[in-house]
Amino acid sequence: MYPALQRHFDLCNNVQLPAGRRKFLIGDQHAGWLDPRIVPPLLACSGVMDTGEAVTLSADRAALLPEIAQAISAMGFYRHRHEAFDVRAEPNGPVLSTIDRGALPAFGIAAVGVHLNGLVRRADGLHLWVARRAANKALDPGKLDHIVAGGVSAGMTAMETLIKEAGEEAAIAPDLAARAALRAKISYTMQRPEGLRRDVLFCYDLELPEDFVPRAEDGEVESFELWPIRRALDVVVAGEAFKFNVNLVLIDLFARLGLTPDAH
């Protein structure tokens, strides 16, 4: 791995657990890693106990997790996002409960997201649609992003989420979005200002028609630009203009295309 690219992986894997956090179990399933600040109020909730090795929510009280997390939010420990995510011990494991998206970093619970490389083949080479995040976004405002990206809400699959987000974020029709091909799964463990990120990204490629122009339908994107693929590589090499995890998905794309920092 080239140092200019490796640093993005290092940035997104900047913590080694437990890193002062407590294991969080639902029944006997390891669901997360708790910010120590939320442990005392969590232990005051019905069905939660400290077993020494971990803080455990009894399996028969798992359905109360959303209510418990909302009470923790009301104490000011995180911002409630009003979007439920599934809670699993393993990416392909059974759903143990649900929890608000805003609580994931505080509870250290893994989240699944989708990212889409929107590609256009032109006579002058391969191009990539690049979005700029709106200035009012809570996380990473103004950063460069994929044409489509988003978290997988409770009860949804990655592809269902991709189709939904494609319509909302870039006005991509469902039948066109459904042609996207899953190319990679990328995971990382990262300490961020909002807390612990344990993310699994489903990375898709979609070839778009030359005459397609994305439209920001939901206000989350400020603008779109169509870049030659090598410009995207140059920007990833140069610094942190892209949102932190977008770099990882793009590096995977560059590798599959055989592009390297010195191949200009």
N, C-alpha and C positions, 0 to 999 in steps of 0.2 A: 504494500500500500504506500502510495506517495505521501510524504509528510503533510503536504498541503491539503490532502483529503483525509488522512488519518485523524487529523485534529478534530474533525467534525464528529467522528465516532467516539473519540475520547471525551469530547464535550458532552455527548449524549449518554455516556456511561461514566459519570463523574462521582459515583458513590458506590461503596461496597457495603451491602447490608450485613448486619442489622443497623449499623451507623447510629446507634443510640435509640433506635426504635424498638417497639415491642411487637412480637408476633400477635396477629389477630386471627383467631379461629372462629369458624361457625361450625358448631359441633366438633368433629375431629378433622375438619378441612381447613388448611392454612389459606386464608382468604386475603390477608394483607399484612402491612407493617405500619403500626400506629405511631403517629406523632406523639411523643411523650406528654405533650401539653393537654391532649384530649383524653388521656387515660383516666384521670380522676373523675371528670364528669361522666365518662362512659361507664365506669364501675358503679356509679350511682343509679344506673338504669336497670330496670327489671330484666332478669335473665342473663346479665353480664357478670362474670366472675374472674378473679385473678387466680390462675392455677400455678403461679410461679414461673412456669416456662412461657406462658402466654396469657393474653386476655381473651376470654372465650365467651361468645354469645351462644347460648344453648340452641341446639338444632330446632327444638320445638318453638323457639322464639325468633327464628330467622326472619319471619315475615314482618317483625317489628323494626328491622334495621332502617328502613326509610324514615320512620317516625323518630327513631333514636338519633339518626344523623341530622334531621331537621332541628332537633332540640340542641344539638351541638352547634349547628349553624347560628341559631338564635343567640348563643353565647358569644358570637363574634369570631369563631375559629376558622370559618371559611364562608365564601359567598355562595348562597344557594342559587343554582342555575335553572331549576324547574325542568330538568330533563333527567329521566331515570336511565341508568345503565345496569346491565346484568352483572352480577357478582359470581365469579367462578374461582375455584382453586387452581384450575388448569384451563388453558385456552379452549380446549375441546371438551372440558368436563361439564357436568350438570350445573344448571343455574341454582345457586344456593339462596339468593335473595336479589333484591335490587337496591340501588342507592343513587342519590342525586349526583350528577356529574361533578358538581363543585366539591363534593366530599371526597372524591377519589384520591387527591394528593394527601389529604390529612389522614385518611385511613390506609394509604399505601396500597390501594386495590388496583389490579391490572385493568387497563382499558384497551378496547379494540378500536382502531380507526381505519379509514380508507383514504388513499391518495391516488390521484389520477394524473398520469403524464398525458397531456393533450397534445398529440403530435400531428404535424402537417408536412406532407412530402411535396416539395415544390421543385421546379426545374433547377433552382440554385441550391438544393440540398434540404436536409431535414430541419424542421423548425419546431419550437416548443412554445405553447401558450403559457405566459407567466402572468399571474395575478398580483396586484398590490393590495394588501389588507387595509381595510378602512381604518382611519385614524382614531375612531372611537371604539375599536376592538379592545376588550379587556386584556387579552394576551397578545403580545407582540404586534401592537398597532403599527401600521405603515410598512411592515416587513413584506418581502416578496414571498409568494406562495404558489402552490399548484393551481391550475384552473379549477379543480374540484378537490376538496378534502373535508373530512368531517368524522366525528365520532359515531360509533355504532350504538344506537339507542336500544334500550331493553326490548327484547322480543323480535329484533330485526336481524337479518343476515347482512354480511358485508356487501353483497351485490345489491340487495334491496336498498341499503343505505347509499351506495354509490349512485344508483338511479335517482333516488330522492334528492340527494345533494346536487347532482348534476343539473337537475331541473331548477332547483332553487338558487344555486350559486352562479350558473353560467348559461341557463336557458338551453341546455342540451336535451333534446327530445328523448323520451324513455327508450324508444326503439334503437336510437343511435347509441345511447349510453350502455344499453345491454350488450353491445358488441365488444365492450372493454374486456381485455384479457388479463387475468391475474398472472403476474410475472414474479412476484417475490413476497415474502413475509419478513419483516424486519422488527426486531424487538430491542429495547434498551431500558436501562434503569438510570434515572436522572434526577438529581436534586435541583429544583427550580425555586424561584421566589414564592410560587404558590404551593410548594411542597414536593412530595415525591411523585415522579412520573414513572410508571411501569407500563409502557405502551407496547402494543403489538400492531404494526401497520400492515395492512393488506395493500399491496402496490400494484396498480393496474396501468396498462397502456391502452390508449384509444387513438386510432388514426382518424382525424377529422377532415372533412372536405375542405379544399382550398378556400371556398367561398363562405365557410362558416365563420361567424363572428360572435363570440360569447357576449352575453349581457348579464350584468349583475342584477339579479332579480330580488335578492333579499337584503341588499344594503351592506353585506359583509365585505364586499370587494370595492375598492375605490376605482380601479381601472384594470384593463387587460392589455398586454402587448404580446405580439408574436415575434419571438427571437430565433435567430439561427442557433442551432444546438451548441455550437462552440462558444457562443456568447454566454450561454448559461454555464458552461464549464468554466470559463474565465472568471465569472462572478463567484462561483462556488470556491474556486481556488483562491481568489483575492481576499475574501473576508466573510462577514456574517450578514450579508444583505438579505439572504433568504431566512425564513423562519427555521429554527434550529433543526427540526426533524425533516424538513423538506430536503435539506442537503443530503441526508442519508438515502432518500429515495432517488434523488437525482444521481448520486454516485453509483447506485446500482444500475441505473439506466445507462450512464456513461460506460460502465464496465461491459454491459451487454452489447453496446455499440462498438466496443473496442477503442473508445476515446480515452486518452490520457493527457495529463497536463503538458507533456512535451510533444504532443502529436499535432502541432499547429503548423 
